Amino acid sequence: MTDLASYGLSKRQLEYELRWLMNQAPTDPAKLAEFLGKCVITLIDKNNAALARSAADAARPDLPERR
């Protein structure tokens, strides 16, 4: 294991979210490109939210300092 702090979602968390999103894949091939675009945007939004939480936690003086 590493002692480095992690920010955002881990690879495993991103894979889990993607698997959940792929369960809703369209059956119509014409809608596939739009669906994949929505998946990418959703994953980026979820990762940005996790990054914001990490940044907010890093700014809190009551928590231990991250390395």
C-alpha positions as CSV (number, residue, x, y, z in Angstrom):
1,M,0.0,0.0,0.0
2,T,1.0,3.6,-0.5
3,D,0.9,6.4,2.1
4,L,-0.1,8.9,-0.5
5,A,-3.5,10.5,-0.1
6,S,-6.0,9.8,-2.8
7,Y,-8.2,12.4,-4.3
8,G,-11.4,11.8,-6.3
9,L,-12.8,8.4,-7.0
10,S,-10.5,5.3,-7.1
11,K,-10.3,3.2,-10.2
12,R,-12.5,0.6,-8.6
13,Q,-15.2,3.2,-7.7
14,L,-15.1,4.5,-11.3
15,E,-15.5,0.9,-12.6
16,Y,-18.4,0.3,-10.3
17,E,-20.2,3.4,-11.5
18,L,-19.5,2.6,-15.1
19,R,-20.9,-1.0,-14.7
20,W,-24.0,0.5,-13.1
21,L,-24.4,2.9,-16.0
22,M,-23.9,0.2,-18.6
23,N,-26.9,-1.7,-17.2
24,Q,-29.0,1.0,-18.7
25,A,-27.4,0.8,-22.2
26,P,-29.8,1.4,-25.1
27,T,-30.8,-1.4,-27.5
28,D,-30.9,1.0,-30.4
29,P,-27.4,1.4,-31.9
30,A,-28.3,4.9,-33.1
31,K,-28.5,6.1,-29.5
32,L,-25.2,4.5,-28.4
33,A,-23.1,7.6,-29.0
34,E,-25.4,9.8,-27.0
35,F,-25.5,7.2,-24.2
36,L,-21.7,6.9,-24.1
37,G,-21.4,10.7,-23.9
38,K,-23.8,10.8,-21.0
39,C,-21.8,8.0,-19.2
40,V,-18.6,10.0,-19.6
41,I,-20.2,13.2,-18.3
42,T,-21.7,11.4,-15.4
43,L,-18.4,9.8,-14.4
44,I,-16.7,13.2,-14.6
45,D,-19.4,14.8,-12.5
46,K,-19.1,12.1,-9.8
47,N,-15.3,12.4,-9.8
48,N,-15.5,16.2,-9.6
49,A,-17.8,15.8,-6.6
50,A,-15.4,13.5,-4.9
51,L,-12.5,15.9,-5.6
52,A,-14.5,18.7,-4.1
53,R,-15.1,16.6,-1.0
54,S,-11.4,15.9,-0.8
55,A,-10.5,19.6,-1.1
56,A,-13.1,20.5,1.5
57,D,-11.7,17.9,3.9
58,A,-8.2,19.1,3.3
59,A,-9.2,22.6,4.3
60,R,-10.6,21.5,7.6
61,P,-8.3,22.2,10.5
62,D,-9.9,19.5,12.7
63,L,-8.8,16.7,10.5
64,P,-5.2,15.2,10.4
65,E,-3.0,16.6,7.8
66,R,-2.8,14.7,4.5
67,R,0.6,13.8,3.0
